């Protein structure tokens, strides 16, 4: 089969690799669409020790089951494989499973390939009227859905339903859509890249600023750099909530003194639960998250160029989806 291989810092190669077969108790999925995630970019830049080269990256995928009792079923893939028996799993907090695995990290190759193997419990059936490239957005949307759900649960009921999202990429835009679907009426996005900011404003019809202004009861940091954490802790209202999703930089930025004196809640959020993923997929299918027309599709064979363009800020759309068969 063909795959896009991460071979070293800013080096990707599209080439033939050995065919895979379904693992015992799993299903073989013919990948139809796979998105480029920020974590794929971190690996590409050599910033993710969990993803050493050589490796097949990619975990935002949808496709069609090949063979077995589910043959021909159109599915979107929850890439987080968990044990199902630990206290985290049995309390529906599967994202905290101590033995969790995710495709695109050893020992599970990723979906920048023509096929992957996945357990049935990680597959959500996609209705015939939903394109598979749109269905592949379930994973990044679920990340933001999870963050928005936790932030909303922590927000005091007396506080205004108003939010700030730092970062206008796929996770940031998805956070905006999730917050609106959960009842937040006013959401502002901060995106310093003028090309992407113009896309968010002109194409998506959202309020996008170059830098934050004012104070907000709820903030989602979809970037995770010291500068965005500093902005979050500076612009959170007293008694407000910051949900941290981005993994851009490990340390720095938070004004812990202000957060303590003003009782600002800080929540670290990672991936999603299995229920979050199913809820997100349902919201895609029934249209609650909007038309989801803010991605572009390119052939997997041109994946290296797509990463290069993203690296250089030359992509206006928040998401690039790759097609292994184009």
KOLTOR-16711 format. One record per residue (C-alpha): residue in one letter; x, y negated, z. Coordinates in pm, whole numbers, padded with zeros to 5 digits, always signed. Example, Ala and Ser with C-alpha at 12.3 -4.5 7.8 and 13.67 -1.06 7.14 Angstrom:
BEGIN
a+01230+00450+00780/s+01367+00106+00714/
END
This chain:
BEGIN
x+00000+00000+00000/x+00101-00364-00033/x+00174-00576+00273/x+00322-00911+00373/x+00618-00845+00603/x+00767-01088+00853/x+01142-01029+00811/x+01292-01312+01016/x+01259-01681+01092/x+01058-01844+00811/x+01104-01534+00596/x+00815-01328+00460/x+00824-01063+00189/x+00532-00916-00005/x+00618-00557-00091/x+00515-00194-00101/x+00506-00013+00234/x+00405+00346+00321/x+00032+00414+00311/x-00136+00452+00647/x-00405+00694+00758/x-00662+00653+01033/x-00529+00732+01378/x-00706+01008+01569/x-01052+00890+01664/x-01022+00574+01455/x-01136+00448+01114/x-00939+00333+00813/x-01040-00018+00707/x-00980-00155+00357/x-00899-00519+00435/x-01093-00770+00226/x-00991-01092+00404/x-00738-01186+00672/x-00677-01531+00816/x-00348-01695+00912/x-00350-01770+01285/x-00144-02014+01487/x+00018-01715+01659/x+00125-01584+01318/x+00288-01922+01261/x+00463-01904+01599/x+00608-01566+01502/x+00707-01696+01159/x+00902-01978+01327/x+01075-01732+01560/x+00890-01860+01869/x+00715-01536+01974/x+00932-01271+02138/x+00631-01036+02135/x+00648-01021+01756/x+01004-00929+01654/x+01089-00874+01286/x+01027-00669+01084/x+00653-00664+01141/x+00321-00687+00959/x+00143-00986+01112/x-00226-01082+01082/x-00519-01003+01311/x-00814-01212+01186/x-00965-00960+00949/x-01275-00812+00789/x-01314-00529+00543/x-01488-00204+00453/x-01457+00132+00628/x-01302+00401+00409/x-01413+00760+00472/x-01573+00927+00772/x-01923+00874+00911/x-01900+00493+00867/x-01778+00509+00507/x-01874+00196+00315/x-01972-00006+00623/x-01877-00374+00601/x-01713-00479+00928/x-01535-00761+01104/x-01254-00649+01331/x-01199-00721+01698/x-00819-00677+01697/x-00785-00639+02077/x-00760-00269+02166/x-00803-00196+02537/x-00808+00113+02759/x-01176+00094+02856/x-01119+00239+03204/x-00921-00013+03412/x-01092-00260+03650/x-01068-00538+03391/x-01232-00327+03121/x-01505-00187+03346/x-01593-00541+03462/x-01629-00665+03100/x-01303-00864+03113/x-01127-00654+02854/x-00896-00939+02752/x-00718-00892+03088/x-00657-00519+03040/x-00294-00453+03149/x-00239-00208+02862/x-00412-00416+02593/x-00278-00398+02239/x-00348-00626+01948/x-00284-00557+01583/x+00015-00759+01460/x+00215-00662+01769/x+00387-00329+01823/x+00276-00055+01827/x-00007-00168+01596/x+00083-00319+01256/x-00124-00617+01153/x-00377-00688+00881/x-00158-00872+00629/x-00190-00546+00441/x-00440-00354+00233/x-00541-00119+00517/x-00546-00096+00896/x-00668+00167+01143/x-00909+00065+01420/x-01135+00230+01683/x-01508+00219+01611/x-01561+00015+01929/x-01360-00268+01770/x-01583-00291+01463/x-01889-00514+01424/x-02111-00445+01124/x-02146-00740+00887/x-02484-00800+00717/x-02484-00772+00338/x-02562-01141+00294/x-02252-01258+00486/x-01930-01278+00279/x-01639-01087+00430/x-01407-01387+00411/x-01650-01577+00634/x-01682-01272+00861/x-01303-01273+00909/x-01346-01600+01101/x-01505-01407+01389/x-01170-01362+01564/x-01056-01726+01581/x-01412-01837+01650/x-01432-01586+01937/x-01117-01735+02093/x-01287-02073+02103/x-01625-01930+02203/x-01459-01769+02507/x-01284-02095+02602/x-01602-02298+02559/x-01804-02049+02764/x-01559-02060+03055/x-01535-02439+03041/x-01913-02478+03035/x-01947-02244+03334/x-01703-02461+03531/x-01857-02796+03434/x-02063-02948+03715/x-02429-02978+03611/x-02432-03348+03699/x-02167-03434+03442/x-02236-03575+03099/x-02242-03324+02811/x-01951-03478+02625/x-01621-03318+02521/x-01281-03381+02369/x-01095-03119+02164/x-00722-03162+02114/x-00620-03017+01777/x-00815-03005+01452/x-00698-02668+01326/x-00918-02359+01315/x-00923-02305+01693/x-00999-02672+01761/x-01275-02694+01502/x-01414-02361+01623/x-01415-02497+01980/x-01614-02797+01861/x-01868-02572+01690/x-01895-02343+01994/x-01946-02636+02231/x-02221-02778+02010/x-02387-02436+01989/x-02380-02424+02372/x-02547-02762+02413/x-02267-03020+02423/x-02410-03308+02223/x-02101-03523+02164/x-01765-03368+02071/x-01462-03564+01949/x-01155-03402+01791/x-00803-03544+01808/x-00590-03452+01504/x-00269-03646+01428/x-00225-03505+01077/x-00398-03765+00853/x-00475-03516+00576/x-00649-03276+00811/x-00816-03560+01002/x-00964-03688+00676/x-01092-03337+00597/x-01259-03310+00938/x-01423-03648+00894/x-01513-03649+00525/x-01583-03281+00459/x-01691-03145+00796/x-01869-03462+00909/x-01708-03458+01253/x-01565-03739+01466/x-01185-03711+01441/x-00933-03952+01592/x-00555-03983+01561/x-00520-04006+01939/x-00755-03975+02235/x-00941-04267+02385/x-01169-04292+02684/x-01246-04033+02950/x-01417-03697+02904/x-01581-03452+03143/x-01468-03151+02936/x-01147-03113+02735/x-01024-02817+02533/x-00654-02812+02446/x-00634-02603+02130/x-00266-02690+02073/x-00083-02624+02397/x+00215-02858+02381/x+00344-03073+02667/x+00211-03381+02489/x-00141-03240+02455/x-00146-03122+02817/x-00039-03472+02920/x-00324-03616+02713/x-00572-03370+02863/x-00477-03449+03222/x-00483-03824+03149/x-00823-03828+02976/x-01016-03585+03197/x-01278-03752+03413/x-01266-03699+03789/x-01431-03365+03859/x-01392-03264+03495/x-01266-02947+03329/x-00968-02870+03106/x-00968-02539+02916/x-00626-02451+02777/x-00616-02229+02469/x-00306-02328+02272/x+00027-02151+02310/x+00250-02407+02143/x+00490-02473+02431/x+00538-02300+02765/x+00593-02584+03011/x+00548-02954+03082/x+00283-03218+03041/x+00029-03171+03318/x-00016-03451+03569/x-00072-03219+03863/x-00098-03503+04114/x-00386-03665+03924/x-00555-03330+03868/x-00535-03257+04240/x-00652-03598+04362/x-00939-03605+04109/x-01038-03238+04147/x-00991-03161+03779/x-01036-02791+03704/x-00774-02631+03478/x-00859-02299+03312/x-00618-02087+03112/x-00807-01887+02849/x-00682-01590+02645/x-00856-01426+02350/x-01211-01309+02437/x-01411-01030+02588/x-01578-00768+02371/x-01910-00939+02442/x-01768-01277+02340/x-01662-01124+02009/x-02005-00971+01947/x-02180-01295+02048/x-01957-01494+01813/x-02022-01257+01525/x-02396-01289+01586/x-02365-01669+01585/x-02185-01652+01251/x-02449-01425+01103/x-02746-01635+01215/x-02591-01968+01120/x-02553-02124+01467/x-02193-02216+01389/x-02279-02394+01065/x-02181-02315+00707/x-01818-02226+00798/x-01700-02360+00465/x-01378-02511+00599/x-01131-02245+00481/x-00952-02175+00155/x-00866-01833+00012/x-00536-01733-00145/x-00392-01398-00258/x-00191-01207+00002/x+00086-01194-00261/x+00116-01572-00218/x+00122-01552+00161/x+00480-01676+00194/x+00388-01994+00008/x+00081-02037+00229/x+00296-02021+00543/x+00539-02269+00389/x+00256-02511+00313/x+00118-02480+00666/x+00465-02530+00812/x+00501-02854+00619/x+00157-02996+00702/x+00044-02975+00340/x-00288-02797+00406/x-00599-03004+00476/x-00834-02715+00553/x-00816-02577+00908/x-00781-02217+00787/x-00620-02018+00505/x-00766-01671+00443/x-00560-01421+00243/x-00705-01159+00005/x-00493-00839-00017/x-00653-00738-00347/x-00643-01063-00543/
END
